[in-house]
Amino acid sequence: MSGRIIVTGATGSMGAAAVEALAARGHAVLMACRNRDKAEAVRKDILSRVPQADILIRQLDLASMASVRLFVDSLGDEPVEALFNNAGVISKGYFKTLDGFENTFSVNYFGPWLLTQLLLPKLPPDARIVNMISLTCRYARLDETKLQPTKREFRQLKTYALAKRAMISFSMELARRYPSLRVNLADPGIVASDMIDLGHWYDGLADVLFKPFCRKPKAGVQPALRALAAAEGNRYYVGKGSREIPERFRDPELDARIWAATEALIGV
Ligand SMILES: NC(=O)c1ccc[n+]([C@@H]2O[C@H](COP(=O)([O-])OP(=O)(O)OC[C@H]3O[C@@H](n4cnc5c(N)ncnc54)[C@H](OP(=O)(O)O)[C@@H]3O)[C@@H](O)[C@H]2O)c1
């Protein structure tokens, strides 16, 4: 790889672990983060262990399509080698972004969708794109009417699972439309991070009884790191290996409809 690897959500548990691992392997990395101060602190911390790390920071808020566009414009002629769509959130409640999207859907799906599309002209034809998904997708029943949940339809985990499921659909359609790209999915398992605090009374209990048994971020990000070095695309990286995208996620007609509906909603 010769250009930068963009890592979104690089201030988070797995994002920071990915930046450190990639930088330690000699890759130039671009941290795409919504909070610049937090990103500077993460970069400083990584530099204390990896002094040769080549890390840039740029602001990116995936809850704002305007921010996604500004981010891509800000790259100018900076060569980009690969994209790791890692940022994610499970919103604690229902709220809409300025673009009118439900927040969980914006950060996990609409923002990364637009980001990926706008970056395509800057990426080499065989670029690696890795999309972080979740085992919660397994039972998510997606169709184009689910992309904009109403307040009544919103459920923290169900909405998150649908947004991640939409990202799988996007990945498959992207690979179909741009066959030379290497688009892969990474599933980290259950990882002890801020994300699994759902804002409930039992979060404190979970910290003591549940989190110690979850994967650590460094372990959780391994499938994604392997996907970022993959020779081929269309694989599902989980645990210590990779396999074909599970049958339950294969529905080319659905993928095409979700793509068209998303294009219309974002207005590209
Ligand atoms: N933890 C798990 O068990 C688990 C399981 C399956 C999949 N995943 C996926 O793995 C990825 C990383 O999760 P994690 O566990 O490392 O979570 P995390 O520690 O909470 O990190 C999430 C990252 O996303 C960023 N983010 C949130 N809202 C954003 C926005 N509007 N714009 C841009 N960035 C935003 C956060 O930025 P701030 O630092 O500014 O908040 C943070 O850097 C996510 O896609 C998640 O869905 C996690």
The ligand as an SDF file (V2000), in Angstrom:
LIG
                    3D

 48 52  0  0  0  0  0  0  0  0999 V2000
  -18.1720   -3.2660   20.5740 N   0  0  0  0  0  0  0  0  0  0  0  0
  -18.7890   -4.2990   20.0330 C   0  0  0  0  0  0  0  0  0  0  0  0
  -19.1160   -5.3070   20.7030 O   0  0  0  0  0  0  0  0  0  0  0  0
  -19.0790   -4.3290   18.5570 C   0  0  0  0  0  0  0  0  0  0  0  0
  -19.6820   -5.4830   18.0250 C   0  0  0  0  0  0  0  0  0  0  0  0
  -19.9510   -5.5240   16.6570 C   0  0  0  0  0  0  0  0  0  0  0  0
  -19.6200   -4.4550   15.8500 C   0  0  0  0  0  0  0  0  0  0  0  0
  -19.0560   -3.3370   16.4090 N   0  0  0  0  0  0  0  0  0  0  0  0
  -18.7320   -2.2330   15.5000 C   0  0  0  0  0  0  0  0  0  0  0  0
  -17.3440   -1.9460   15.5870 O   0  0  0  0  0  0  0  0  0  0  0  0
  -17.1350   -0.5510   15.2830 C   0  0  0  0  0  0  0  0  0  0  0  0
  -16.2740    0.0900   16.3560 C   0  0  0  0  0  0  0  0  0  0  0  0
  -16.9710    0.0160   17.5930 O   0  0  0  0  0  0  0  0  0  0  0  0
  -16.2690    0.1680   19.0220 P   0  0  0  0  0  0  0  0  0  0  0  0
  -16.7410   -0.9550   19.8420 O   0  0  0  0  0  0  0  0  0  0  0  0
  -14.8040    0.4310   18.8510 O   0  0  0  0  0  0  0  0  0  0  0  0
  -17.0440    1.4620   19.5350 O   0  0  0  0  0  0  0  0  0  0  0  0
  -16.5630    2.8120   20.2230 P   0  0  0  0  0  0  0  0  0  0  0  0
  -15.3720    2.5770   21.0790 O   0  0  0  0  0  0  0  0  0  0  0  0
  -17.7850    3.3670   20.8500 O   0  0  0  0  0  0  0  0  0  0  0  0
  -16.1060    3.6920   18.9670 O   0  0  0  0  0  0  0  0  0  0  0  0
  -17.0460    4.2200   18.0700 C   0  0  0  0  0  0  0  0  0  0  0  0
  -16.3630    5.2600   17.2150 C   0  0  0  0  0  0  0  0  0  0  0  0
  -17.3540    5.8030   16.3080 O   0  0  0  0  0  0  0  0  0  0  0  0
  -17.2690    7.2070   16.3890 C   0  0  0  0  0  0  0  0  0  0  0  0
  -18.5080    7.9070   16.0790 N   0  0  0  0  0  0  0  0  0  0  0  0
  -19.6730    7.8950   16.7540 C   0  0  0  0  0  0  0  0  0  0  0  0
  -20.5420    8.7590   16.2110 N   0  0  0  0  0  0  0  0  0  0  0  0
  -19.9000    9.3350   15.1550 C   0  0  0  0  0  0  0  0  0  0  0  0
  -20.2360   10.3290   14.2160 C   0  0  0  0  0  0  0  0  0  0  0  0
  -21.4260   10.9510   14.2510 N   0  0  0  0  0  0  0  0  0  0  0  0
  -19.3370   10.6680   13.2720 N   0  0  0  0  0  0  0  0  0  0  0  0
  -18.1210   10.0840   13.2340 C   0  0  0  0  0  0  0  0  0  0  0  0
  -17.7180    9.1560   14.1190 N   0  0  0  0  0  0  0  0  0  0  0  0
  -18.5990    8.7900   15.0580 C   0  0  0  0  0  0  0  0  0  0  0  0
  -16.8770    7.4960   17.8230 C   0  0  0  0  0  0  0  0  0  0  0  0
  -16.3980    8.8360   17.9280 O   0  0  0  0  0  0  0  0  0  0  0  0
  -16.2980    9.6010   19.3580 P   0  0  0  0  0  0  0  0  0  0  0  0
  -15.0260    9.0950   19.9740 O   0  0  0  0  0  0  0  0  0  0  0  0
  -16.2550   11.0280   18.9650 O   0  0  0  0  0  0  0  0  0  0  0  0
  -17.5140    9.2010   20.1360 O   0  0  0  0  0  0  0  0  0  0  0  0
  -15.8130    6.4380   18.0210 C   0  0  0  0  0  0  0  0  0  0  0  0
  -14.5830    6.8580   17.4680 O   0  0  0  0  0  0  0  0  0  0  0  0
  -18.5290    0.0520   15.1480 C   0  0  0  0  0  0  0  0  0  0  0  0
  -18.8850    0.1040   13.7820 O   0  0  0  0  0  0  0  0  0  0  0  0
  -19.4210   -0.9380   15.8520 C   0  0  0  0  0  0  0  0  0  0  0  0
  -20.7400   -0.8940   15.3700 O   0  0  0  0  0  0  0  0  0  0  0  0
  -18.7770   -3.2530   17.7290 C   0  0  0  0  0  0  0  0  0  0  0  0
  1  2  1  0
  2  3  2  0
  2  4  1  0
  4  5  1  0
  4 48  2  0
  5  6  2  0
  6  7  1  0
  7  8  2  0
  8  9  1  0
  8 48  1  0
  9 10  1  0
  9 46  1  0
 10 11  1  0
 11 12  1  0
 11 44  1  0
 12 13  1  0
 13 14  1  0
 14 15  2  0
 14 16  1  0
 14 17  1  0
 17 18  1  0
 18 19  2  0
 18 20  1  0
 18 21  1  0
 21 22  1  0
 22 23  1  0
 23 24  1  0
 23 42  1  0
 24 25  1  0
 25 26  1  0
 25 36  1  0
 26 27  1  0
 26 35  1  0
 27 28  2  0
 28 29  1  0
 29 30  1  0
 29 35  2  0
 30 31  1  0
 30 32  2  0
 32 33  1  0
 33 34  2  0
 34 35  1  0
 36 37  1  0
 36 42  1  0
 37 38  1  0
 38 39  2  0
 38 40  1  0
 38 41  1  0
 42 43  1  0
 44 45  1  0
 44 46  1  0
 46 47  1  0
M  CHG  2   8   1  16  -1
M  END
$$$$
